[in-house]
């Protein structure tokens, strides 16, 4: 893709192809529809002004998601953001919720930001761990650790406490179970 194609047509095509992913990631990170919409606008305004030559559609999408993560981080650091709360009552509204997965997406939304982002980019957007590492600015091993921790936390949240571990805990401490 050439830089001289930064026309309305180029922008519309980018928004059509990657707009949902940008919005969903912003909502995943910020938990607010209004903030996600603001980030969405800022990301595509930046695309219009940027001179990066994109090799292909995947390079463009990766660039957009990196800018989205960066803008979300900037917004979260702002004093305004720290003093406000999202208006939405349903924090999982941007997740691809189906009735049978609602509990899962609520649990995903409750994860810490770094774990939630790794889960979102891997399972929803389909990125590999090395691609996620490049997007978020860490090592692939860190992404794999985040995914492992997220799966472990989701399992605990969705299945509850493990009764066997609970029953063994008093025995390990030198006590008998009741």
N, CA and C atoms as an extended XYZ file, in Angstrom:
534
Properties=species:S:1:pos:R:3:atomname:S:1:resname:S:1:resid:I:1 pbc="F F F"
N         0.846       -1.175        0.000 N   UNK     1
C         0.000        0.000        0.000 CA  UNK     1
C         0.892        1.239        0.000 C   UNK     1
N         0.576        2.168       -0.803 N   UNK     2
C         1.375        3.376       -0.938 CA  UNK     2
C         0.808        4.490       -0.069 C   UNK     2
N         1.711        5.379        0.363 N   UNK     3
C         1.296        6.516        1.180 CA  UNK     3
C         0.391        7.482        0.433 C   UNK     3
N         0.563        7.566       -0.903 N   UNK     4
C        -0.267        8.494       -1.652 CA  UNK     4
C        -1.720        8.012       -1.750 C   UNK     4
N        -2.006        6.851       -1.209 N   UNK     5
C        -3.369        6.338       -1.192 CA  UNK     5
C        -4.110        6.723        0.082 C   UNK     5
N        -3.580        7.653        0.853 N   UNK     6
C        -4.233        8.061        2.098 CA  UNK     6
C        -5.449        8.921        1.802 C   UNK     6
N        -6.228        8.453        0.922 N   UNK     7
C        -7.447        9.128        0.514 CA  UNK     7
C        -8.596        8.662        1.394 C   UNK     7
N        -9.744        9.210        1.094 N   UNK     8
C       -10.949        8.759        1.785 CA  UNK     8
C       -11.173        7.269        1.540 C   UNK     8
N       -10.857        6.832        0.338 N   UNK     9
C       -11.041        5.427       -0.012 CA  UNK     9
C       -10.145        4.522        0.837 C   UNK     9
N        -8.883        4.917        1.005 N   UNK    10
C        -7.946        4.149        1.829 CA  UNK    10
C        -8.430        4.095        3.275 C   UNK    10
N        -8.833        5.247        3.797 N   UNK    11
C        -9.294        5.312        5.182 CA  UNK    11
C       -10.559        4.475        5.382 C   UNK    11
N       -11.487        4.579        4.474 N   UNK    12
C       -12.721        3.782        4.576 CA  UNK    12
C       -12.424        2.290        4.526 C   UNK    12
N       -11.503        1.901        3.642 N   UNK    13
C       -11.141        0.483        3.545 CA  UNK    13
C       -10.482        0.002        4.836 C   UNK    13
N        -9.608        0.828        5.411 N   UNK    14
C        -8.947        0.465        6.669 CA  UNK    14
C        -9.958        0.363        7.801 C   UNK    14
N       -10.907        1.283        7.832 N   UNK    15
C       -11.936        1.253        8.874 CA  UNK    15
C       -12.834        0.031        8.710 C   UNK    15
N       -13.156       -0.296        7.482 N   UNK    16
C       -13.993       -1.470        7.211 CA  UNK    16
C       -13.291       -2.754        7.622 C   UNK    16
N       -12.011       -2.857        7.282 N   UNK    17
C       -11.239       -4.076        7.516 CA  UNK    17
C       -10.835       -4.225        8.982 C   UNK    17
N       -10.451       -3.126        9.635 N   UNK    18
C        -9.836       -3.223       10.959 CA  UNK    18
C       -10.570       -2.446       12.047 C   UNK    18
N       -11.590       -1.707       11.680 N   UNK    19
C       -12.277       -0.851       12.645 CA  UNK    19
C       -12.854       -1.604       13.829 C   UNK    19
N       -13.466       -2.751       13.570 N   UNK    20
C       -14.048       -3.534       14.673 CA  UNK    20
C       -12.970       -3.983       15.644 C   UNK    20
N       -11.827       -4.420       15.120 N   UNK    21
C       -10.743       -4.880       15.987 CA  UNK    21
C       -10.200       -3.727       16.833 C   UNK    21
N       -10.072       -2.548       16.235 N   UNK    22
C        -9.598       -1.372       16.970 CA  UNK    22
C       -10.579       -1.033       18.094 C   UNK    22
N       -11.853       -0.972       17.762 N   UNK    23
C       -12.868       -0.627       18.759 CA  UNK    23
C       -12.918       -1.667       19.889 C   UNK    23
N       -12.947       -2.943       19.525 N   UNK    24
C       -13.039       -3.999       20.544 CA  UNK    24
C       -11.834       -3.978       21.472 C   UNK    24
N       -10.632       -3.781       20.916 N   UNK    25
C        -9.443       -3.730       21.756 CA  UNK    25
C        -9.484       -2.518       22.671 C   UNK    25
N        -9.904       -1.377       22.163 N   UNK    26
C       -10.005       -0.176       22.997 CA  UNK    26
C       -11.026       -0.394       24.110 C   UNK    26
N       -12.149       -0.992       23.780 N   UNK    27
C       -13.160       -1.260       24.809 CA  UNK    27
C       -12.647       -2.278       25.824 C   UNK    27
N       -11.957       -3.291       25.332 N   UNK    28
C       -11.379       -4.309       26.217 CA  UNK    28
C       -10.435       -3.656       27.222 C   UNK    28
N        -9.629       -2.716       26.775 N   UNK    29
C        -8.655       -2.049       27.643 CA  UNK    29
C        -9.291       -1.009       28.559 C   UNK    29
N       -10.320       -0.301       28.087 N   UNK    30
C       -10.829        0.858       28.822 CA  UNK    30
C       -12.155        0.611       29.529 C   UNK    30
N       -12.960       -0.329       29.043 N   UNK    31
C       -14.225       -0.641       29.698 CA  UNK    31
C       -15.300        0.405       29.519 C   UNK    31
N       -15.146        1.284       28.551 N   UNK    32
C       -16.128        2.342       28.328 CA  UNK    32
C       -16.353        2.501       26.833 C   UNK    32
N       -17.615        2.524       26.437 N   UNK    33
C       -17.931        2.714       25.023 CA  UNK    33
C       -17.473        4.097       24.554 C   UNK    33
N       -17.720        5.122       25.366 N   UNK    34
C       -17.348        6.482       24.967 CA  UNK    34
C       -15.836        6.605       24.788 C   UNK    34
N       -15.071        6.062       25.725 N   UNK    35
C       -13.613        6.115       25.610 CA  UNK    35
C       -13.124        5.302       24.414 C   UNK    35
N       -13.736        4.148       24.173 N   UNK    36
C       -13.355        3.320       23.026 CA  UNK    36
C       -13.640        4.050       21.714 C   UNK    36
N       -14.757        4.769       21.659 N   UNK    37
C       -15.074        5.537       20.456 CA  UNK    37
C       -14.069        6.670       20.250 C   UNK    37
N       -13.666        7.331       21.337 N   UNK    38
C       -12.660        8.390       21.232 CA  UNK    38
C       -11.337        7.839       20.717 C   UNK    38
N       -10.919        6.714       21.265 N   UNK    39
C        -9.671        6.096       20.826 CA  UNK    39
C        -9.783        5.687       19.364 C   UNK    39
N       -10.895        5.116       18.981 N   UNK    40
C       -11.139        4.718       17.592 CA  UNK    40
C       -10.914        5.906       16.657 C   UNK    40
N       -11.530        7.044       16.988 N   UNK    41
C       -11.383        8.233       16.157 CA  UNK    41
C        -9.928        8.692       16.094 C   UNK    41
N        -9.268        8.720       17.232 N   UNK    42
C        -7.888        9.186       17.276 CA  UNK    42
C        -6.953        8.270       16.491 C   UNK    42
N        -7.190        6.973       16.561 N   UNK    43
C        -6.358        6.016       15.832 CA  UNK    43
C        -6.477        6.241       14.329 C   UNK    43
N        -7.692        6.424       13.834 N   UNK    44
C        -7.863        6.598       12.395 CA  UNK    44
C        -7.461        7.997       11.934 C   UNK    44
N        -7.561        8.985       12.801 N   UNK    45
C        -7.005       10.303       12.461 CA  UNK    45
C        -5.486       10.217       12.339 C   UNK    45
N        -4.881        9.474       13.245 N   UNK    46
C        -3.433        9.301       13.169 CA  UNK    46
C        -3.042        8.555       11.894 C   UNK    46
N        -3.843        7.583       11.501 N   UNK    47
C        -3.574        6.855       10.258 CA  UNK    47
C        -3.572        7.817        9.066 C   UNK    47
N        -4.515        8.732        9.041 N   UNK    48
C        -4.578        9.697        7.941 CA  UNK    48
C        -3.307       10.546        7.867 C   UNK    48
N        -2.726       10.862        9.009 N   UNK    49
C        -1.577       11.755        9.066 CA  UNK    49
C        -0.246       11.024        8.979 C   UNK    49
N        -0.246        9.725        9.187 N   UNK    50
C         0.996        8.956        9.229 CA  UNK    50
C         1.505        8.661        7.823 C   UNK    50
N         2.822        8.513        7.716 N   UNK    51
C         3.431        8.251        6.405 CA  UNK    51
C         3.991        6.837        6.281 C   UNK    51
N         3.643        5.975        7.205 N   UNK    52
C         4.129        4.597        7.153 CA  UNK    52
C         3.678        3.920        5.868 C   UNK    52
N         4.590        3.204        5.242 N   UNK    53
C         4.238        2.411        4.061 CA  UNK    53
C         3.913        0.996        4.537 C   UNK    53
N         2.683        0.600        4.376 N   UNK    54
C         2.240       -0.705        4.848 CA  UNK    54
C         2.484       -1.756        3.774 C   UNK    54
N         3.099       -2.861        4.193 N   UNK    55
C         3.413       -3.953        3.257 CA  UNK    55
C         2.161       -4.659        2.772 C   UNK    55
N         1.224       -4.826        3.703 N   UNK    56
C        -0.006       -5.540        3.377 CA  UNK    56
C        -1.062       -5.213        4.424 C   UNK    56
N        -2.216       -5.828        4.289 N   UNK    57
C        -3.331       -5.556        5.207 CA  UNK    57
C        -3.004       -5.971        6.638 C   UNK    57
N        -2.253       -7.039        6.799 N   UNK    58
C        -1.899       -7.495        8.150 CA  UNK    58
C        -0.951       -6.512        8.828 C   UNK    58
N        -0.031       -5.943        8.079 N   UNK    59
C         0.873       -4.922        8.619 CA  UNK    59
C         0.070       -3.697        9.063 C   UNK    59
N        -0.901       -3.302        8.262 N   UNK    60
C        -1.767       -2.185        8.620 CA  UNK    60
C        -2.533       -2.484        9.909 C   UNK    60
N        -3.105       -3.678       10.003 N   UNK    61
C        -3.870       -4.041       11.203 CA  UNK    61
C        -2.986       -4.039       12.439 C   UNK    61
N        -1.782       -4.596       12.325 N   UNK    62
C        -0.861       -4.606       13.465 CA  UNK    62
C        -0.505       -3.186       13.884 C   UNK    62
N        -0.282       -2.314       12.911 N   UNK    63
C         0.036       -0.914       13.210 CA  UNK    63
C        -1.141       -0.259       13.940 C   UNK    63
N        -2.343       -0.469       13.449 N   UNK    64
C        -3.530        0.108       14.075 CA  UNK    64
C        -3.707       -0.384       15.513 C   UNK    64
N        -3.479       -1.677       15.743 N   UNK    65
C        -3.632       -2.218       17.098 CA  UNK    65
C        -2.550       -1.697       18.032 C   UNK    65
N        -1.322       -1.520       17.528 N   UNK    66
C        -0.258       -0.923       18.354 CA  UNK    66
C        -0.619        0.507       18.740 C   UNK    66
N        -1.116        1.278       17.796 N   UNK    67
C        -1.523        2.654       18.073 CA  UNK    67
C        -2.688        2.656       19.065 C   UNK    67
N        -3.605        1.711       18.912 N   UNK    68
C        -4.741        1.602       19.841 CA  UNK    68
C        -4.247        1.341       21.262 C   UNK    68
N        -3.342        0.381       21.421 N   UNK    69
C        -2.798        0.085       22.748 CA  UNK    69
C        -2.081        1.288       23.333 C   UNK    69
N        -1.320        1.971       22.505 N   UNK    70
C        -0.597        3.153       22.965 CA  UNK    70
C        -1.554        4.255       23.401 C   UNK    70
N        -2.572        4.498       22.611 N   UNK    71
C        -3.541        5.548       22.955 CA  UNK    71
C        -4.329        5.186       24.213 C   UNK    71
N        -4.673        3.923       24.368 N   UNK    72
C        -5.364        3.475       25.584 CA  UNK    72
C        -4.477        3.699       26.816 C   UNK    72
N        -3.202        3.365       26.691 N   UNK    73
C        -2.271        3.570       27.809 CA  UNK    73
C        -2.155        5.055       28.134 C   UNK    73
N        -2.074        5.892       27.110 N   UNK    74
C        -2.014        7.345       27.340 CA  UNK    74
C        -3.259        7.827       28.065 C   UNK    74
N        -4.406        7.364       27.619 N   UNK    75
C        -5.661        7.784       28.230 CA  UNK    75
C        -5.755        7.324       29.680 C   UNK    75
N        -5.346        6.089       29.952 N   UNK    76
C        -5.402        5.564       31.329 CA  UNK    76
C        -4.472        6.316       32.269 C   UNK    76
N        -3.371        6.841       31.731 N   UNK    77
C        -2.435        7.608       32.565 CA  UNK    77
C        -2.922        9.020       32.838 C   UNK    77
N        -3.877        9.491       32.073 N   UNK    78
C        -4.321       10.876       32.214 CA  UNK    78
C        -5.054       11.073       33.542 C   UNK    78
N        -4.917       12.271       34.073 N   UNK    79
C        -5.585       12.605       35.331 CA  UNK    79
C        -7.103       12.539       35.157 C   UNK    79
N        -7.606       12.952       34.006 N   UNK    80
C        -9.037       12.922       33.755 CA  UNK    80
C        -9.572       11.502       33.866 C   UNK    80
N        -8.887       10.555       33.270 N   UNK    81
C        -9.350        9.174       33.270 CA  UNK    81
C        -9.388        8.610       34.690 C   UNK    81
N        -8.384        8.918       35.494 N   UNK    82
C        -8.328        8.389       36.860 CA  UNK    82
C        -9.458        8.935       37.726 C   UNK    82
N       -10.015       10.084       37.364 N   UNK    83
C       -11.087       10.685       38.166 CA  UNK    83
C       -12.474       10.347       37.657 C   UNK    83
N       -12.576        9.550       36.611 N   UNK    84
C       -13.883        9.226       36.055 CA  UNK    84
C       -14.137        7.729       36.134 C   UNK    84
N       -15.375        7.374       35.945 N   UNK    85
C       -15.762        5.959       35.904 CA  UNK    85
C       -16.622        5.755       34.664 C   UNK    85
N       -16.534        4.583       34.044 N   UNK    86
C       -17.363        4.338       32.862 CA  UNK    86
C       -18.839        4.350       33.217 C   UNK    86
N       -19.649        4.843       32.301 N   UNK    87
C       -21.093        4.924       32.526 CA  UNK    87
C       -21.790        3.599       32.305 C   UNK    87
N       -21.176        2.711       31.561 N   UNK    88
C       -21.835        1.466       31.202 CA  UNK    88
C       -22.063        0.582       32.422 C   UNK    88
N       -23.226        0.006       32.478 N   UNK    89
C       -23.529       -0.936       33.551 CA  UNK    89
C       -23.081       -2.338       33.179 C   UNK    89
N       -22.955       -2.615       31.882 N   UNK    90
C       -22.566       -3.946       31.414 CA  UNK    90
C       -21.146       -3.888       30.856 C   UNK    90
N       -20.136       -4.230       31.655 N   UNK    91
C       -18.755       -4.092       31.202 CA  UNK    91
C       -18.348       -5.041       30.099 C   UNK    91
N       -19.141       -6.022       29.791 N   UNK    92
C       -18.760       -7.001       28.769 CA  UNK    92
C       -19.470       -6.771       27.438 C   UNK    92
N       -20.018       -5.608       27.222 N   UNK    93
C       -20.843       -5.373       26.041 CA  UNK    93
C       -20.083       -5.489       24.727 C   UNK    93
N       -18.772       -5.235       24.694 N   UNK    94
C       -18.026       -5.308       23.436 CA  UNK    94
C       -17.560       -6.722       23.125 C   UNK    94
N       -17.631       -7.600       24.086 N   UNK    95
C       -17.198       -8.976       23.858 CA  UNK    95
C       -18.189       -9.673       22.936 C   UNK    95
N       -17.687      -10.599       22.129 N   UNK    96
C       -18.591      -11.329       21.247 CA  UNK    96
C       -19.418      -12.322       22.055 C   UNK    96
N       -20.333      -11.814       22.833 N   UNK    97
C       -21.079      -12.620       23.794 CA  UNK    97
C       -22.191      -13.396       23.109 C   UNK    97
N       -22.237      -14.663       23.440 N   UNK    98
C       -23.369      -15.489       23.109 CA  UNK    98
C       -23.890      -15.947       24.465 C   UNK    98
N       -25.128      -16.324       24.530 N   UNK    99
C       -25.718      -16.665       25.815 CA  UNK    99
C       -24.886      -17.669       26.597 C   UNK    99
N       -24.328      -18.673       25.922 N   UNK   100
C       -23.570      -19.697       26.622 CA  UNK   100
C       -22.157      -19.235       27.008 C   UNK   100
N       -21.686      -18.097       26.515 N   UNK   101
C       -20.345      -17.608       26.834 CA  UNK   101
C       -20.340      -16.351       27.694 C   UNK   101
N       -21.485      -15.896       28.124 N   UNK   102
C       -21.558      -14.639       28.865 CA  UNK   102
C       -20.698      -14.676       30.127 C   UNK   102
N       -20.755      -15.761       30.869 N   UNK   103
C       -19.967      -15.880       32.096 CA  UNK   103
C       -18.470      -15.827       31.795 C   UNK   103
N       -18.059      -16.453       30.708 N   UNK   104
C       -16.655      -16.433       30.299 CA  UNK   104
C       -16.195      -15.011       30.015 C   UNK   104
N       -16.970      -14.247       29.236 N   UNK   105
C       -16.544      -12.897       28.877 CA  UNK   105
C       -16.572      -11.968       30.075 C   UNK   105
N       -17.453      -12.197       31.024 N   UNK   106
C       -17.425      -11.412       32.263 CA  UNK   106
C       -16.146      -11.705       33.032 C   UNK   106
N       -15.741      -12.967       33.063 N   UNK   107
C       -14.499      -13.343       33.752 CA  UNK   107
C       -13.284      -12.770       33.029 C   UNK   107
N       -13.303      -12.770       31.704 N   UNK   108
C       -12.199      -12.183       30.938 CA  UNK   108
C       -12.101      -10.696       31.246 C   UNK   108
N       -13.241      -10.024       31.279 N   UNK   109
C       -13.233       -8.584       31.555 CA  UNK   109
C       -12.688       -8.272       32.954 C   UNK   109
N       -12.833       -9.191       33.886 N   UNK   110
C       -12.364       -8.977       35.257 CA  UNK   110
C       -10.849       -9.190       35.406 C   UNK   110
N       -10.193       -9.739       34.383 N   UNK   111
C        -8.745       -9.965       34.460 CA  UNK   111
C        -7.994       -8.639       34.483 C   UNK   111
N        -6.786       -8.626       35.043 N   UNK   112
C        -5.952       -7.422       34.957 CA  UNK   112
C        -5.678       -7.065       33.491 C   UNK   112
N        -5.388       -5.797       33.231 N   UNK   113
C        -5.225       -5.304       31.861 CA  UNK   113
C        -4.266       -6.125       31.017 C   UNK   113
N        -3.082       -6.420       31.542 N   UNK   114
C        -2.087       -7.116       30.726 CA  UNK   114
C        -2.542       -8.526       30.360 C   UNK   114
N        -3.199       -9.214       31.284 N   UNK   115
C        -3.707      -10.558       30.993 CA  UNK   115
C        -4.882      -10.502       30.028 C   UNK   115
N        -5.792       -9.544       30.261 N   UNK   116
C        -6.974       -9.405       29.404 CA  UNK   116
C        -6.562       -9.073       27.965 C   UNK   116
N        -5.571       -8.207       27.811 N   UNK   117
C        -5.108       -7.841       26.467 CA  UNK   117
C        -4.505       -9.036       25.753 C   UNK   117
N        -3.690       -9.815       26.453 N   UNK   118
C        -3.084      -11.003       25.845 CA  UNK   118
C        -4.171      -11.993       25.414 C   UNK   118
N        -5.151      -12.228       26.272 N   UNK   119
C        -6.250      -13.144       25.945 CA  UNK   119
C        -7.014      -12.621       24.738 C   UNK   119
N        -7.325      -11.344       24.750 N   UNK   120
C        -8.105      -10.759       23.675 CA  UNK   120
C        -7.373      -10.882       22.335 C   UNK   120
N        -6.109      -10.476       22.315 N   UNK   121
C        -5.364      -10.504       21.061 CA  UNK   121
C        -5.144      -11.934       20.560 C   UNK   121
N        -4.964      -12.877       21.481 N   UNK   122
C        -4.700      -14.259       21.075 CA  UNK   122
C        -5.981      -14.986       20.647 C   UNK   122
N        -6.990      -14.963       21.491 N   UNK   123
C        -8.173      -15.772       21.245 CA  UNK   123
C        -9.236      -15.092       20.386 C   UNK   123
N        -9.343      -13.775       20.455 N   UNK   124
C       -10.366      -13.090       19.672 CA  UNK   124
C        -9.795      -12.605       18.344 C   UNK   124
N        -8.637      -11.954       18.400 N   UNK   125
C        -8.042      -11.410       17.174 CA  UNK   125
C        -7.176      -12.422       16.440 C   UNK   125
N        -6.784      -13.511       17.097 N   UNK   126
C        -6.065      -14.585       16.425 CA  UNK   126
C        -4.566      -14.389       16.261 C   UNK   126
N        -3.961      -13.515       17.052 N   UNK   127
C        -2.520      -13.292       16.943 CA  UNK   127
C        -1.744      -14.367       17.683 C   UNK   127
N        -0.555      -14.690       17.151 N   UNK   128
C         0.370      -15.613       17.814 CA  UNK   128
C         1.113      -14.842       18.902 C   UNK   128
N         1.743      -15.580       19.815 N   UNK   129
C         2.406      -14.932       20.952 CA  UNK   129
C         3.520      -13.993       20.515 C   UNK   129
N         4.268      -14.337       19.468 N   UNK   130
C         5.334      -13.436       19.026 CA  UNK   130
C         4.755      -12.159       18.420 C   UNK   130
N         3.619      -12.256       17.769 N   UNK   131
C         2.964      -11.070       17.216 CA  UNK   131
C         2.408      -10.181       18.331 C   UNK   131
N         1.838      -10.801       19.351 N   UNK   132
C         1.324      -10.043       20.493 CA  UNK   132
C         2.476       -9.331       21.188 C   UNK   132
N         3.594      -10.021       21.344 N   UNK   133
C         4.765       -9.417       21.984 CA  UNK   133
C         5.197       -8.156       21.249 C   UNK   133
N         5.201       -8.213       19.922 N   UNK   134
C         5.577       -7.039       19.138 CA  UNK   134
C         4.557       -5.913       19.311 C   UNK   134
N         3.278       -6.267       19.415 N   UNK   135
C         2.236       -5.257       19.569 CA  UNK   135
C         2.305       -4.558       20.923 C   UNK   135
N         2.525       -5.328       21.988 N   UNK   136
C         2.482       -4.744       23.331 CA  UNK   136
C         3.851       -4.362       23.868 C   UNK   136
N         4.910       -4.715       23.146 N   UNK   137
C         6.255       -4.294       23.543 CA  UNK   137
C         6.868       -5.114       24.661 C   UNK   137
N         6.741       -6.424       24.570 N   UNK   138
C         7.366       -7.298       25.556 CA  UNK   138
C         7.908       -8.527       24.839 C   UNK   138
N         8.471       -9.450       25.595 N   UNK   139
C         9.018      -10.672       24.997 CA  UNK   139
C         7.909      -11.709       24.786 C   UNK   139
N         8.077      -12.593       23.794 N   UNK   140
C         7.076      -13.645       23.578 CA  UNK   140
C         6.871      -14.524       24.824 C   UNK   140
N         7.942      -14.768       25.575 N   UNK   141
C         7.810      -15.572       26.800 CA  UNK   141
C         6.896      -14.880       27.808 C   UNK   141
N         6.948      -13.559       27.844 N   UNK   142
C         6.069      -12.810       28.746 CA  UNK   142
C         4.618      -12.974       28.323 C   UNK   142
N         4.359      -12.941       27.036 N   UNK   143
C         2.998      -13.137       26.538 CA  UNK   143
C         2.511      -14.534       26.892 C   UNK   143
N         3.362      -15.540       26.692 N   UNK   144
C         2.962      -16.915       27.039 CA  UNK   144
C         2.664      -17.024       28.533 C   UNK   144
N         3.466      -16.365       29.367 N   UNK   145
C         3.216      -16.364       30.810 CA  UNK   145
C         1.888      -15.694       31.118 C   UNK   145
N         1.613      -14.574       30.468 N   UNK   146
C         0.338      -13.880       30.693 CA  UNK   146
C        -0.843      -14.734       30.288 C   UNK   146
N        -0.712      -15.423       29.153 N   UNK   147
C        -1.796      -16.310       28.717 CA  UNK   147
C        -1.993      -17.459       29.701 C   UNK   147
N        -0.892      -18.019       30.187 N   UNK   148
C        -0.970      -19.107       31.162 CA  UNK   148
C        -1.661      -18.631       32.443 C   UNK   148
N        -1.242      -17.478       32.937 N   UNK   149
C        -1.847      -16.924       34.164 CA  UNK   149
C        -3.319      -16.603       33.949 C   UNK   149
N        -3.638      -16.074       32.781 N   UNK   150
C        -5.033      -15.744       32.484 CA  UNK   150
C        -5.888      -17.004       32.444 C   UNK   150
N        -5.402      -18.052       31.764 N   UNK   151
C        -6.162      -19.309       31.716 CA  UNK   151
C        -6.345      -19.886       33.116 C   UNK   151
N        -5.297      -19.827       33.916 N   UNK   152
C        -5.368      -20.334       35.288 CA  UNK   152
C        -6.400      -19.545       36.101 C   UNK   152
N        -6.364      -18.212       35.978 N   UNK   153
C        -7.315      -17.375       36.711 CA  UNK   153
C        -8.740      -17.600       36.215 C   UNK   153
N        -8.904      -17.730       34.904 N   UNK   154
C       -10.237      -17.975       34.363 CA  UNK   154
C       -10.787      -19.313       34.840 C   UNK   154
N        -9.920      -20.304       34.891 N   UNK   155
C       -10.355      -21.613       35.376 CA  UNK   155
C       -10.824      -21.515       36.823 C   UNK   155
N       -10.063      -20.815       37.646 N   UNK   156
C       -10.467      -20.631       39.048 CA  UNK   156
C       -11.785      -19.867       39.143 C   UNK   156
N       -11.899      -18.798       38.368 N   UNK   157
C       -13.107      -17.971       38.426 CA  UNK   157
C       -14.340      -18.712       37.928 C   UNK   157
N       -14.163      -19.527       36.897 N   UNK   158
C       -15.315      -20.193       36.292 CA  UNK   158
C       -15.685      -21.508       36.968 C   UNK   158
N       -14.694      -22.198       37.512 N   UNK   159
C       -14.978      -23.488       38.150 CA  UNK   159
C       -15.079      -23.384       39.660 C   UNK   159
N       -14.663      -22.292       40.239 N   UNK   160
C       -14.668      -22.152       41.681 CA  UNK   160
C       -13.440      -22.796       42.270 C   UNK   160
N       -13.400      -22.925       43.573 N   UNK   161
C       -12.229      -23.508       44.222 CA  UNK   161
C       -12.194      -25.014       44.012 C   UNK   161
N       -11.029      -25.537       43.955 N   UNK   162
C       -10.830      -26.971       43.764 CA  UNK   162
C       -11.018      -27.654       45.118 C   UNK   162
N       -12.036      -28.481       45.239 N   UNK   163
C       -12.342      -29.123       46.518 CA  UNK   163
C       -11.214      -30.021       46.993 C   UNK   163
N       -10.516      -30.695       46.080 N   UNK   164
C        -9.416      -31.562       46.490 CA  UNK   164
C        -8.298      -30.758       47.128 C   UNK   164
N        -7.962      -29.632       46.549 N   UNK   165
C        -6.911      -28.797       47.137 CA  UNK   165
C        -7.352      -28.284       48.495 C   UNK   165
N        -8.639      -27.928       48.630 N   UNK   166
C        -9.164      -27.439       49.893 CA  UNK   166
C        -9.079      -28.524       50.958 C   UNK   166
N        -9.421      -29.767       50.573 N   UNK   167
C        -9.379      -30.863       51.537 CA  UNK   167
C        -7.950      -31.225       51.906 C   UNK   167
N        -6.990      -31.080       50.978 N   UNK   168
C        -5.595      -31.416       51.262 CA  UNK   168
C        -4.890      -30.342       52.070 C   UNK   168
N        -5.358      -29.108       51.995 N   UNK   169
C        -4.668      -28.003       52.656 CA  UNK   169
C        -4.472      -28.255       54.153 C   UNK   169
N        -5.499      -28.701       54.921 N   UNK   170
C        -5.266      -28.957       56.346 CA  UNK   170
C        -4.270      -30.098       56.574 C   UNK   170
N        -4.269      -31.101       55.698 N   UNK   171
C        -3.330      -32.200       55.848 CA  UNK   171
C        -1.906      -31.732       55.607 C   UNK   171
N        -1.710      -30.867       54.644 N   UNK   172
C        -0.381      -30.341       54.377 CA  UNK   172
C         0.106      -29.524       55.553 C   UNK   172
N        -0.788      -28.795       56.193 N   UNK   173
C        -0.398      -27.965       57.324 CA  UNK   173
C        -0.231      -28.790       58.612 C   UNK   173
N        -0.440      -30.103       58.519 N   UNK   174
C        -0.276      -30.946       59.685 CA  UNK   174
C        -1.565      -31.212       60.432 C   UNK   174
N        -2.673      -30.880       59.824 N   UNK   175
C        -3.974      -31.107       60.423 CA  UNK   175
C        -4.731      -32.120       59.605 C   UNK   175
N        -5.687      -32.764       60.227 N   UNK   176
C        -6.532      -33.697       59.482 CA  UNK   176
C        -7.717      -32.950       58.934 C   UNK   176
N        -8.235      -33.437       57.812 N   UNK   177
C        -9.435      -32.807       57.259 CA  UNK   177
C       -10.649      -33.261       58.059 C   UNK   177
N       -11.684      -32.449       58.126 N   UNK   178
C       -12.883      -32.778       58.920 CA  UNK   178
C       -13.639      -33.955       58.409 C   UNK   178
